[in-house]
């Protein structure tokens, strides 16, 4: 027993908290429960930040001499949310065992929104509902109270931010497919950000979910000793519930979210940042979205490289990203793998125009099971407005292909993630190829730097497998066996994903063509 206790004590704080919080869930659906738990974590964060500044103002030392700790302007000047007395964590913690605690927490959320206009309409008021009994809520408050203790108190914002992010991921796993709508897996976001390197400038995500791309962009700059204030964040989200999560996720990191906008029409019909030209666009748009109102946008000015089909938004998203890039801007995004080969409804012609326009910089083929909401095979695209702008090596007539299908590891039966080493390997391959001083070499079965002429010869198909070939140790590859295996996998996907027949047929055709080409 002692051994088990020791193991439990060695578990990271966020895992211990998750287990404890999950035990209190009882009959509440994960989709609803996440707002209850994440709202409390957020409340704890802003209360910690407020009380820290309140104490300094109360002491009145140095720059705070003569300051009034109840003056709202003092907090505004320090970019700290003002928390009224009935919403402070110490007050709520003292009342955690009372039967009316649910009403107290809802009242605290209301009071905070009234004092802080940027949070209006953001915070959850779900604590007095009948399916959450006061005892469980009191237990949750006790758990959240244990997040920052002792010498960790000074780092409570970092700890709370980390716990918030961890809980977002765990709730997404608990919700399965629905969870994937608000959450891009952390390791995928890390890979995108590490490859794109957004050190400085305007970062835009027009389908931002819970804001993970922004959090990791800021984290990337901080970890590489840059200046976080050199980045400005712009975003848009069509799901109001998800937008609220994003606003809390960013606020808990002290990231300015004033330019993260919500409207239920979405980025295509109601672009909230029409005049924005971003230095970086990072995104994970919905795969193969057929309900994107494409029939209303046939003459839209964004379709510079061809009008996207009304039944699939993939190439609409690509051109939306490009429309919002500055003259030297770069974009990295996730897309369904079928977009690498599709020729239906003019998609092949649009892809040809992107290649001939020297916009495509790098394509990464991803392993299966990375995403919670779909089993559709996926890829990463990296496009650059100016591949000869002097910041990096001139790659105007080249495209880098990386086949990362054999990377990552399973964290459960249905979900895979990248390790730190996987991310470093893929990102460093791209950087070594892109940078003037880079030491890049083609690796059979993993990466290949192909000329535009070679891509043209292969009819502008961008599947990395066509270019990288098979590793040397797989020269005895049994194509027939592999084809049978992949066919079975795709048939299983067909059962799970209604309406994906055309996507699956494209992938089967791609496998046959690879076999005919000896790949």
Rosetta blueprint (number, residue, H / E / L):
1 X L
2 X H
3 X H
4 X H
5 X H
6 X H
7 X H
8 X H
9 X H
10 X H
11 X L
12 X L
13 X H
14 X H
15 X H
16 X H
17 X H
18 X H
19 X H
20 X H
21 X H
22 X H
23 X H
24 X L
25 X L
26 X L
27 X L
28 X L
29 X L
30 X H
31 X H
32 X H
33 X H
34 X H
35 X H
36 X H
37 X H
38 X H
39 X H
40 X H
41 X H
42 X H
43 X H
44 X H
45 X H
46 X H
47 X H
48 X H
49 X H
50 X H
51 X H
52 X H
53 X H
54 X H
55 X H
56 X H
57 X H
58 X H
59 X H
60 X L
61 X L
62 X H
63 X H
64 X H
65 X L
66 X L
67 X L
68 X L
69 X L
70 X L
71 X L
72 X H
73 X H
74 X H
75 X H
76 X H
77 X H
78 X L
79 X L
80 X L
81 X L
82 X L
83 X L
84 X L
85 X H
86 X H
87 X H
88 X L
89 X H
90 X H
91 X H
92 X H
93 X H
94 X H
95 X L
96 X L
97 X L
98 X L
99 X L
100 X L
101 X H
102 X H
103 X H
104 X H
105 X H
106 X H
107 X H
108 X H
109 X H
110 X H
111 X H
112 X H
113 X H
114 X H
115 X H
116 X L
117 X H
118 X H
119 X H
120 X L
121 X L
122 X L
123 X L
124 X L
125 X L
126 X L
127 X L
128 X L
129 X L
130 X L
131 X L
132 X L
133 X L
134 X H
135 X H
136 X H
137 X H
138 X H
139 X H
140 X H
141 X H
142 X H
143 X H
144 X H
145 X H
146 X L
147 X L
148 X L
149 X L
150 X H
151 X H
152 X H
153 X H
154 X H
155 X H
156 X H
157 X H
158 X H
159 X H
160 X H
161 X H
162 X H
163 X H
164 X H
165 X H
166 X H
167 X H
168 X H
169 X H
170 X H
171 X H
172 X H
173 X H
174 X H
175 X H
176 X L
177 X L
178 X L
179 X H
180 X H
181 X H
182 X L
183 X L
184 X L
185 X L
186 X H
187 X H
188 X H
189 X H
190 X H
191 X H
192 X H
193 X H
194 X H
195 X H
196 X H
197 X L
198 X L
199 X L
200 X L
201 X E
202 X E
203 X E
204 X E
205 X E
206 X L
207 X L
208 X L
209 X L
210 X L
211 X L
212 X H
213 X H
214 X H
215 X H
216 X H
217 X H
218 X H
219 X H
220 X H
221 X H
222 X H
223 X H
224 X L
225 X L
226 X L
227 X L
228 X H
229 X H
230 X H
231 X E
232 X E
233 X E
234 X E
235 X E
236 X E
237 X E
238 X L
239 X L
240 X H
241 X H
242 X H
243 X H
244 X H
245 X H
246 X H
247 X H
248 X H
249 X H
250 X H
251 X H
252 X L
253 X L
254 X L
255 X L
256 X L
257 X L
258 X L
259 X L
260 X E
261 X E
262 X E
263 X L
264 X L
265 X L
266 X H
267 X H
268 X H
269 X H
270 X L
271 X L
272 X L
273 X L
274 X L
275 X L
276 X L
277 X L
278 X E
279 X E
280 X E
281 X E
282 X E
283 X E
284 X E
285 X L
286 X L
287 X L
288 X L
289 X L
290 X L
291 X L
292 X L
293 X L
294 X H
295 X H
296 X H
297 X L
298 X L
299 X L
300 X L
301 X L
302 X L
303 X L
304 X L
305 X L
306 X L
307 X L
308 X L
309 X L
310 X L
311 X L
312 X L
313 X L
314 X H
315 X H
316 X H
317 X H
318 X H
319 X H
320 X H
321 X H
322 X H
323 X H
324 X L
325 X E
326 X E
327 X E
328 X E
329 X E
330 X E
331 X E
332 X E
333 X E
334 X E
335 X E
336 X E
337 X H
338 X H
339 X H
340 X H
341 X L
342 X L
343 X L
344 X H
345 X H
346 X H
347 X H
348 X H
349 X H
350 X H
351 X H
352 X H
353 X H
354 X H
355 X H
356 X H
357 X L
358 X L
359 X L
360 X E
361 X E
362 X E
363 X E
364 X E
365 X E
366 X L
367 X L
368 X L
369 X L
370 X L
371 X L
372 X L
373 X L
374 X L
375 X L
376 X L
377 X L
378 X E
379 X E
380 X E
381 X E
382 X E
383 X E
384 X E
385 X L
386 X L
387 X L
388 X L
389 X L
390 X L
391 X L
392 X L
393 X L
394 X L
395 X L
396 X L
397 X L
398 X E
399 X E
400 X E
401 X E
402 X E
403 X E
404 X L
405 X L
406 X L
407 X L
408 X L
409 X E
410 X E
411 X E
412 X E
413 X L
414 X L
415 X E
416 X E
417 X E
418 X L
419 X L
420 X H
421 X H
422 X H
423 X H
424 X H
425 X H
426 X H
427 X H
428 X H
429 X H
430 X H
431 X H
432 X H
433 X H
434 X H
435 X L
436 X L
437 X L
438 X L
439 X L
440 X L
441 X L
442 X L
443 X E
444 X L
445 X L
446 X L
447 X E
448 X E
449 X E
450 X E
451 X E
452 X H
453 X H
454 X H
455 X H
456 X H
457 X H
458 X L
459 X L
460 X L
461 X L
462 X L
463 X L
464 X L
465 X H
466 X H
467 X H
468 X H
469 X L
470 X L
471 X L
472 X H
473 X H
474 X H
475 X L
476 X L
477 X L
478 X L
479 X H
480 X H
481 X H
482 X H
483 X H
484 X H
485 X H
486 X H
487 X H
488 X H
489 X H
490 X H
491 X H
492 X H
493 X H
494 X H
495 X H
496 X H
497 X L
498 X L
499 X L
500 X L
501 X H
502 X H
503 X H
504 X H
505 X H
506 X H
507 X H
508 X H
509 X H
510 X H
511 X H
512 X H
513 X H
514 X H
515 X H
516 X H
517 X L
518 X L
519 X L
